[in-house]
Amino acid sequence: MIVKEEFLSRLRRYFSLNLYEVKIWTALLSRGVSTAGELSDIANVPRSRSYDILESLEKKGFVVLKLGKPIKYMAVPPTEVVVRVKKNMHEEMKTKVDRLENLKDTDVLNELNTLHTQGIELVAPADLSGSLKGRHNLYNHLEMTIRNAEKSVAILTTPQGLMRKVEGLKPILEKVKKRGVDIKIAAPLEKECWGAVKDISSVAEVKHTDHKGRFAIVDGKELIFMVLDDTEVHPTYDVGIWVNTPFFATALNDLFEVAWKGMTPSDQILKK
């Protein structure tokens, strides 16, 4: 049996199997019913491992054990395997999520927070910075930073960035707004983002600007700025810098406030 390595790699990703498991499984699919020894030879897997692998595949719902001597294994139809794997993944994910939810009520999280607080106290302010690679990581860190906001959030972004932030950050912006946090968003308000402007207008004050830039300042202390034009970079290769430095962030926030006074309110743009 010859199965391309690329196909085996895809199966591993789709079904969360290791290399030996996909080899044994595809070998069994090609035979329908077979013994562990036969599958070991076909798949080129050590015979000493074949029984453990087949036992694992049986627990995951990929194969069925046929009683008798010699012991044989029968392949479950692939369409049924997909259904079983989806069900198992849902159950496993629910278990993991519930475990993390319950973590909030244990001493483990308190101990972790204590370790982090003690560690931060030993770090010089100049070292509280980092590089964020990939738009997914950027938005995760941006959400965390905004979640801890106490006074203000100031954002300068692009039309596409505005739409992304409304879609991904609106729930967290609504929460901090209820705590009295002042939220200001500036962007070139083109027609493509007018829907997003209307959607976020109840949460944040939005104004039009001709300036180009991508950054967020929280409480005049933390700054996240993106170094690339989002229209020219793939989300995977987007890059941002996070710094926790009141000296620099406050200076940039003051400049933002000065520019903010001369910007055009969004309602005037939408009326045109």
C-alpha positions in Angstrom: 0.0 0.0 0.0 1.4 3.4 -1.1 -0.1 6.5 0.5 1.5 9.9 -0.1 3.1 11.6 2.8 1.1 14.8 2.1 -2.2 12.8 2.4 -1.0 11.3 5.7 -0.1 14.8 7.0 -3.6 16.1 6.1 -5.2 13.2 7.9 -3.1 13.8 11.0 -4.3 17.5 11.1 -7.9 16.7 10.4 -8.3 13.8 12.9 -5.6 14.6 15.5 -3.8 11.4 15.0 -0.1 10.6 15.2 1.9 9.2 12.2 1.6 5.5 13.3 -2.1 5.9 13.8 -2.8 7.3 10.3 -0.6 4.6 8.8 -2.4 1.8 10.5 -5.8 3.3 9.9 -5.3 3.8 6.1 -3.8 0.3 5.9 -7.0 -1.1 7.5 -9.2 1.0 5.2 -7.5 -0.5 2.2 -8.1 -4.1 3.6 -11.5 -3.7 5.3 -10.7 -6.4 7.8 -7.2 -7.5 8.9 -5.0 -8.6 11.8 -2.5 -6.5 13.7 0.4 -8.3 12.2 -0.8 -7.8 8.6 -1.4 -4.1 9.2 2.0 -3.8 10.7 3.6 -5.1 7.6 1.4 -3.1 5.2 1.9 0.2 7.1 5.5 -0.4 7.9 4.9 0.1 11.6 6.8 -1.8 14.3 4.8 -4.9 15.2 5.4 -4.3 18.9 3.4 -1.0 18.5 0.6 -2.2 16.3 -1.6 -3.5 19.1 -1.3 -0.3 21.2 -2.1 1.7 18.1 -5.1 -0.3 17.2 -6.4 -0.1 20.8 -6.1 3.7 20.6 -7.9 3.8 17.3 -10.6 1.5 18.8 -11.2 3.9 21.7 -11.4 6.9 19.3 -14.0 5.1 17.2 -11.9 4.4 14.0 -11.9 0.6 14.2 -14.0 -2.2 15.6 -12.5 -5.3 17.2 -13.8 -8.6 15.8 -13.9 -11.5 18.3 -12.2 -14.7 17.4 -8.8 -16.2 16.8 -6.7 -14.6 15.4 -8.0 -11.3 16.5 -9.0 -9.1 13.6 -10.0 -5.5 13.2 -12.6 -3.9 11.0 -12.5 -0.4 9.6 -15.4 1.9 10.5 -16.8 3.8 7.4 -14.9 7.2 7.1 -18.2 9.2 7.1 -19.1 7.6 10.5 -15.6 8.3 11.7 -16.1 12.0 11.0 -19.3 12.1 13.0 -17.6 10.3 15.9 -14.5 12.5 15.9 -16.6 15.7 15.8 -18.6 14.5 18.8 -15.5 13.5 20.7 -13.9 16.9 19.9 -17.0 18.8 21.1 -17.0 16.8 24.4 -13.3 17.2 24.9 -13.4 20.9 24.2 -16.4 21.3 26.6 -14.5 19.5 29.3 -11.4 21.7 28.8 -13.5 24.9 28.8 -15.4 23.8 32.0 -12.1 23.1 33.7 -10.8 26.6 32.9 -14.0 28.1 34.1 -13.8 26.3 37.4 -10.1 27.4 37.7 -11.4 30.9 38.7 -12.8 29.4 41.9 -9.6 27.7 42.9 -6.4 28.8 44.7 -4.4 27.9 41.5 -5.3 31.1 39.7 -4.5 33.2 42.9 -1.1 31.6 43.1 -0.4 32.2 39.4 -1.4 35.9 39.8 0.8 36.2 42.8 3.8 34.8 40.9 3.1 37.2 38.0 2.7 40.3 40.3 5.9 39.5 42.1 7.7 38.9 38.8 6.5 42.2 37.4 7.8 44.1 40.4 11.3 42.9 39.6 11.1 44.1 36.0 12.3 47.5 35.0 9.7 49.7 33.2 11.9 49.8 30.1 11.6 46.0 29.8 7.7 46.0 29.8 7.5 45.7 26.1 7.1 43.0 23.4 6.6 42.2 19.8 3.3 40.8 18.7 3.3 38.7 15.5 0.2 37.8 13.5 -3.1 39.8 13.6 -4.7 37.1 15.8 -2.1 37.7 18.5 -2.4 41.4 18.1 -6.1 41.5 18.7 -5.8 39.1 21.6 -3.4 41.4 23.3 -5.4 44.5 22.4 -8.5 42.9 23.9 -6.6 42.1 27.1 -5.2 45.6 27.4 -8.6 47.3 26.8 -10.3 44.9 29.3 -8.1 46.4 32.0 -8.8 50.0 31.0 -9.8 52.3 33.9 -10.1 55.8 32.3 -9.6 56.0 28.5 -9.1 54.2 25.3 -7.8 56.1 22.2 -7.6 54.3 18.9 -6.3 55.4 15.5 -7.0 52.9 12.7 -7.8 52.4 9.1 -11.2 51.8 7.5 -10.6 48.1 7.4 -9.2 48.2 10.9 -12.3 50.0 12.1 -14.5 47.3 10.7 -12.4 44.5 12.3 -12.4 46.2 15.7 -16.2 46.7 15.7 -16.6 43.1 14.8 -14.1 41.7 17.2 -13.8 44.2 20.1 -17.3 45.6 20.5 -18.3 43.3 23.4 -15.3 44.3 25.4 -15.7 48.0 24.5 -19.3 47.8 25.8 -18.1 46.4 29.1 -15.5 49.0 29.8 -17.9 51.7 28.6 -20.3 50.7 31.4 -17.4 51.2 33.8 -17.2 54.8 32.7 -14.2 54.4 30.4 -14.0 57.2 27.7 -13.5 55.6 24.2 -12.4 57.5 21.2 -11.8 56.1 17.7 -10.3 58.0 14.8 -10.2 56.7 11.2 -10.6 57.7 7.6 -14.4 57.2 7.4 -14.9 55.8 3.9 -18.3 54.5 2.7 -17.3 50.9 3.3 -17.0 51.4 7.0 -20.1 53.5 7.6 -22.1 50.5 8.8 -19.4 49.8 11.4 -19.5 53.5 12.5 -23.2 53.3 13.1 -22.8 50.0 15.0 -20.2 51.4 17.4 -21.5 54.9 17.8 -23.4 54.0 21.0 -20.2 52.8 22.6 -17.5 55.1 21.3 -17.1 58.6 19.9 -15.9 58.2 16.3 -14.3 60.9 14.2 -13.0 61.2 10.7 -9.3 61.9 10.1 -7.1 62.0 7.0 -4.1 60.8 9.0 -2.9 57.2 8.5 -1.9 55.1 11.5 -2.7 52.1 13.6 -2.3 52.3 17.3 -4.3 52.1 20.6 -3.5 53.9 23.8 -5.0 52.7 27.1 -5.2 55.0 30.2 -2.3 57.0 28.8 0.0 54.2 30.0 0.0 51.3 27.6 0.5 51.6 23.9 0.0 49.0 21.1 1.0 50.2 17.6 1.1 48.3 14.3 4.1 48.9 12.1 2.7 47.8 8.8 -0.1 49.0 6.4 -2.9 46.5 6.8 -3.8 46.8 3.1 -0.4 45.6 2.1 0.3 42.7 4.6 -1.3 39.3 5.1 -2.9 39.0 8.6 -0.4 36.2 9.4 2.5 38.5 8.9 1.1 41.6 10.6 3.4 43.0 13.3 2.7 45.1 16.4 4.7 46.5 19.3 3.4 46.7 22.9 4.9 49.0 25.4 3.9 49.8 28.9 5.6 53.2 29.4 3.5 56.1 30.7 6.2 58.6 29.6 5.9 57.7 25.9 2.2 56.7 25.9 1.1 60.0 27.7 3.0 62.1 25.2 1.4 60.3 22.2 -2.0 60.5 23.9 -1.6 64.3 24.3 -0.9 64.6 20.6 -3.9 62.4 19.8 -6.1 64.7 22.0 -4.8 67.8 20.2 -5.5 66.3 16.8 -8.9 65.0 18.0 -10.2 68.5 18.5 -9.7 69.3 14.8 -11.3 66.0 13.5 -14.7 65.8 11.9 -17.4 64.1 14.0 -18.8 60.9 12.3 -22.4 62.2 12.2 -21.3 65.0 9.9 -19.7 62.5 7.6 -22.7 60.2 7.5 -25.0 63.0 6.5 -23.1 63.7 3.4 
